[in-house]
Amino acid sequence: MKINGLKVPDSLVQLIENKKWDLPANIEKLLQLPDLDEWDVETLVFLDLNGIAEDHYKFKDLKDVLNAMKNEKCGSSKILGRKIEDSSIIDCDTSLCIIYNIYDIGIYLDYRFSVEPIVVMSYWGKDAPPGYIKIADNFDEFIELIGLTG
């Protein structure tokens, strides 16, 4: 299955179809992700396929994209007219949001460097500049990391 031309990992589609794509019963592994506390974890929304397909950022023009790249660490390579090389900035044209909460936490499949996406998350912590950081080399590694596998 593809969303916005990007292949959704089969294991994600299966988890959604089997209604297992949700907060794990044991959140201890999730709490090991950078910059997450119990409050953040309990407010995470695991998006279904319709939610993943939704356009989360609605850029008006180039000025809007440049502002978002600076302040929100997200952008649009289509509007910008070039690939966004800076991995700390999420390219909304080559990524899919799979988990988020209302407190600026987002976990994305990032396809800009490979056909098989890496998994990145927003990071606003104190020990690194704000932006997006890689948390898994692929989706299967990510679901194991957070405790959603057998």
SVG drawing of the C-alpha trace seen along z (x, -y; Angstrom):
<svg xmlns="http://www.w3.org/2000/svg" viewBox="-9 -35 33 48">
<polyline fill="none" stroke="black" stroke-width="0.4" points="0.0,0.0 1.2,-3.5 0.3,-6.9 1.4,-10.0 3.5,-7.7 5.4,-6.3 5.2,-2.6 3.8,-2.0 5.7,0.9 3.7,4.1 4.1,4.7 2.5,1.3 -0.5,2.1 -0.9,5.5 -0.7,3.9 -3.4,1.4 -5.6,4.0 -5.3,6.3 -6.0,3.4 -2.7,3.8 -1.3,0.4 -1.7,-1.3 0.0,-2.2 1.8,0.9 0.4,2.3 3.8,1.8 5.1,-1.7 8.6,-1.2 10.3,-0.8 8.6,-3.9 9.8,-5.9 13.4,-5.1 12.9,-7.2 14.5,-10.6 12.6,-13.5 9.5,-11.4 7.9,-11.3 4.9,-9.4 2.5,-12.3 3.8,-12.5 3.5,-8.7 0.0,-8.6 -1.1,-11.3 0.4,-9.7 -2.0,-9.0 -1.1,-6.0 -2.5,-7.1 -4.6,-4.8 -4.1,-4.8 -6.5,-7.7 -4.7,-9.7 -1.3,-8.9 -2.6,-10.0 -3.8,-13.4 -1.7,-16.4 -0.5,-17.5 1.2,-20.7 -0.5,-23.0 2.1,-25.3 0.9,-28.4 4.1,-29.5 7.8,-29.6 7.9,-32.2 5.7,-29.9 8.0,-26.9 11.1,-28.9 9.5,-30.0 8.5,-26.5 11.9,-25.1 13.4,-27.7 10.8,-27.5 9.1,-24.1 11.8,-22.1 9.6,-21.0 9.5,-21.9 8.4,-21.0 11.0,-20.1 8.3,-20.5 7.7,-24.2 11.3,-24.8 12.3,-23.4 15.1,-21.3 15.8,-18.3 15.9,-19.1 19.3,-17.6 19.3,-18.6 18.1,-15.5 17.0,-17.6 14.3,-19.1 11.4,-16.8 10.4,-17.0 6.7,-16.6 6.8,-15.5 9.0,-12.5 7.7,-11.4 4.6,-10.0 3.6,-10.9 2.6,-7.7 2.4,-8.9 1.9,-12.3 0.6,-14.1 -0.6,-17.7 2.7,-18.6 4.8,-18.7 5.9,-15.1 5.9,-13.5 7.2,-10.2 7.7,-9.8 8.7,-7.4 11.4,-9.4 11.9,-8.2 14.2,-10.9 17.4,-8.8 16.1,-5.4 13.1,-3.5 12.9,-1.8 12.2,-4.5 14.1,-5.3 12.1,-6.3 12.6,-9.7 11.1,-11.7 10.9,-15.3 13.3,-16.3 13.2,-19.4 15.5,-18.3 18.3,-20.2 21.3,-18.2 21.0,-18.7 19.6,-21.3 15.8,-21.0 14.7,-19.1 14.3,-15.5 16.5,-12.6 16.7,-9.0 15.4,-6.5 15.4,-3.3 16.9,-2.1 13.5,-0.8 9.9,-0.3 10.4,3.3 13.3,2.2 11.1,-0.6 8.2,1.7 10.6,4.0 12.2,0.9 8.8,-0.2 7.6,3.3 4.9,3.9 6.3,7.2 5.4,10.7"/>
</svg>
